[in-house]
């Protein structure tokens, strides 16, 4: 089984692999003999924690956590979380009522689905995520979300938005709005020194 419903993929030159997120799985594919194969046979896939009511998370976005090569941002209909590729240490602290909920992060999953990052509450206060990423220079996190997220969509398509949320590493979260007619699907940082 692969990353069914995949909408986000992220290459990793350090491991010669591609990470992909789908409706229910995060999968690592290795580049071997000119082909992408699911990492390590059958073992390199991690179920996305379920949403409230035992619903699929519906993964949508996958980007690097700039400044931490072990981590990926995962954006989903369920919300935002970080993923540790190595699973070297426990990184799940508390969901504080947002995704992923503790009952869906047990055993080794607590070493991969991470909630131990700065300003988590401000960053994860949204659902229906279309994009998420951080600026390596300042740590500021940006995200966009689709119709039905806290910045309610009133006009335009249900998959784009007039809002980009900026959350700096210090101070309160802020939402920047241009014009409701100026809409975007995703927003990302331009990072010339991509890791």
C-alpha positions as CSV (number, residue, x, y, z in Angstrom):
1,X,0.0,0.0,0.0
2,X,1.3,3.5,-0.9
3,X,0.3,7.0,-0.1
4,X,-3.2,6.8,-1.5
5,X,-4.6,10.3,-2.2
6,X,-1.0,11.8,-2.2
7,X,-1.0,15.5,-2.6
8,X,2.4,16.3,-1.0
9,X,5.8,15.0,-1.6
10,X,9.2,16.1,-0.3
11,X,12.7,14.9,-1.6
12,X,15.5,14.2,0.8
13,X,18.9,14.3,-0.8
14,X,20.6,13.2,2.4
15,X,18.8,9.8,2.3
16,X,18.2,9.6,-1.5
17,X,14.5,9.2,-0.8
18,X,11.2,10.9,-1.4
19,X,8.6,11.3,1.4
20,X,4.9,11.3,0.4
21,X,1.8,12.0,2.4
22,X,-1.6,10.7,1.5
23,X,-5.1,10.3,3.0
24,X,-3.9,8.0,5.8
25,X,-0.1,7.3,5.4
26,X,3.2,9.1,5.4
27,X,5.5,6.9,3.2
28,X,9.3,7.0,2.5
29,X,10.3,5.9,-1.0
30,X,14.0,5.2,-1.6
31,X,15.7,5.9,-4.9
32,X,17.3,2.5,-5.8
33,X,18.8,1.5,-9.2
34,X,17.0,4.3,-10.9
35,X,13.6,3.6,-9.4
36,X,11.6,4.8,-6.4
37,X,10.8,1.8,-4.1
38,X,9.0,1.9,-0.8
39,X,11.7,2.2,1.8
40,X,13.1,-0.8,3.6
41,X,10.6,-3.3,2.0
42,X,7.3,-2.9,3.7
43,X,8.2,-1.1,6.9
44,X,8.7,2.6,6.0
45,X,5.2,3.9,6.3
46,X,3.6,5.6,9.2
47,X,-0.2,5.9,9.6
48,X,-1.4,9.5,10.1
49,X,-3.1,9.8,13.5
50,X,-6.8,9.8,13.1
51,X,-9.0,12.9,13.6
52,X,-11.7,13.3,16.3
53,X,-14.4,10.8,15.7
54,X,-11.9,8.3,14.2
55,X,-11.9,10.0,10.8
56,X,-9.0,9.9,8.4
57,X,-6.5,12.8,8.7
58,X,-6.4,13.4,4.9
59,X,-2.7,14.5,4.6
60,X,-2.2,17.3,2.1
61,X,1.1,19.1,2.6
62,X,4.7,18.0,3.4
63,X,7.6,20.4,3.7
64,X,10.9,20.4,5.6
65,X,11.2,22.0,9.0
66,X,14.0,24.4,8.1
67,X,16.8,24.2,10.7
68,X,15.9,20.6,11.7
69,X,16.8,18.1,9.0
70,X,15.1,15.3,11.0
71,X,11.7,17.0,10.9
72,X,8.9,17.5,8.3
73,X,5.8,19.7,8.5
74,X,2.7,17.7,7.8
75,X,-0.5,19.6,6.9
76,X,-3.8,17.8,6.8
77,X,-7.5,18.3,6.9
78,X,-7.0,17.3,10.6
79,X,-4.5,20.1,11.3
80,X,-0.7,20.6,11.5
81,X,2.0,18.5,13.1
82,X,5.7,17.8,12.8
83,X,7.1,14.4,11.9
84,X,10.5,13.1,13.1
85,X,12.1,10.9,10.4
86,X,14.4,9.2,12.8
87,X,12.0,8.6,15.7
88,X,15.1,8.9,17.9
89,X,13.3,10.4,21.0
90,X,9.8,11.0,22.3
91,X,8.6,14.3,20.8
92,X,4.8,14.0,21.5
93,X,4.1,16.1,24.5
94,X,0.4,17.1,24.6
95,X,-2.1,17.9,21.9
96,X,-3.9,20.6,24.0
97,X,-7.1,19.5,22.3
98,X,-5.9,19.7,18.7
99,X,-4.7,17.1,16.2
100,X,-3.1,14.7,16.8
101,X,-5.1,13.5,19.9
102,X,-3.3,11.4,22.5
103,X,-5.4,8.3,21.9
104,X,-4.1,8.1,18.3
105,X,-0.5,8.6,19.2
106,X,0.7,5.6,21.2
107,X,3.8,3.5,21.4
108,X,6.5,4.3,18.8
109,X,4.2,6.9,17.2
110,X,5.1,9.2,20.1
111,X,8.6,9.3,18.7
112,X,7.5,10.3,15.2
113,X,4.4,12.6,15.6
114,X,5.8,15.7,17.3
115,X,4.1,18.4,19.3
116,X,7.2,19.8,21.0
117,X,7.8,22.9,18.9
118,X,7.6,26.6,19.6
119,X,4.1,28.3,19.5
120,X,2.4,25.0,18.7
121,X,-1.0,26.2,19.9
122,X,-1.0,29.2,17.6
123,X,0.3,27.2,14.7
124,X,-2.1,24.3,15.0
125,X,-5.3,26.3,15.7
126,X,-6.5,25.6,12.1
127,X,-7.8,22.7,10.1
128,X,-8.1,22.0,6.3
129,X,-4.5,22.9,5.8
130,X,-3.2,23.5,2.3
131,X,0.3,24.7,3.1
132,X,2.7,25.0,6.1
133,X,6.3,25.9,6.4
134,X,8.8,27.9,8.4
135,X,11.3,30.7,7.6
136,X,14.8,29.4,8.5
137,X,16.0,32.9,9.4
138,X,13.3,33.9,11.8
139,X,11.4,30.7,12.6
140,X,8.1,32.3,11.6
141,X,5.6,29.8,10.4
142,X,3.1,30.4,7.6
143,X,0.1,28.4,6.6
144,X,-3.0,28.5,4.4
145,X,-6.2,26.6,4.8
146,X,-9.3,25.8,2.7
147,X,-13.0,26.7,3.1
148,X,-14.3,25.8,6.5
149,X,-11.0,26.7,8.4
150,X,-11.1,29.3,11.2
151,X,-10.7,32.1,8.6
152,X,-14.1,31.4,7.1
153,X,-14.2,31.5,3.3
154,X,-17.0,33.7,2.1
155,X,-16.2,34.1,-1.6
156,X,-14.2,32.3,-4.3
157,X,-13.3,28.6,-4.5
158,X,-13.5,26.4,-1.4
159,X,-9.8,25.4,-1.9
160,X,-8.2,28.8,-2.0
161,X,-8.0,31.6,0.5
162,X,-7.4,35.3,0.9
163,X,-5.6,34.7,4.2
164,X,-2.1,33.7,5.1
165,X,-1.4,33.1,8.8
166,X,2.0,34.2,10.1
167,X,3.1,32.9,13.5
168,X,6.4,34.3,14.7
169,X,8.5,32.4,17.3
170,X,7.9,35.1,19.9
171,X,4.7,37.1,20.6
172,X,1.1,36.4,19.6
173,X,0.0,34.9,16.3
174,X,-1.2,37.3,13.7
175,X,-3.3,36.9,10.5
176,X,-2.5,39.0,7.5
177,X,-5.2,39.6,4.9
178,X,-4.7,41.3,1.6
179,X,-7.9,41.6,-0.4
180,X,-10.6,38.9,-0.3
181,X,-10.3,39.0,-4.1
182,X,-6.6,38.2,-3.9
183,X,-6.6,34.5,-3.3
184,X,-4.0,31.7,-3.1
185,X,-3.9,28.0,-2.7
186,X,-0.6,27.7,-1.0
187,X,2.1,30.0,0.4
188,X,5.7,29.0,1.1
189,X,9.0,30.6,2.0
190,X,11.6,31.0,-0.8
191,X,14.7,29.3,0.8
192,X,17.8,29.6,-1.4
193,X,19.9,27.4,1.0
194,X,17.4,24.5,1.0
195,X,18.8,21.7,3.1
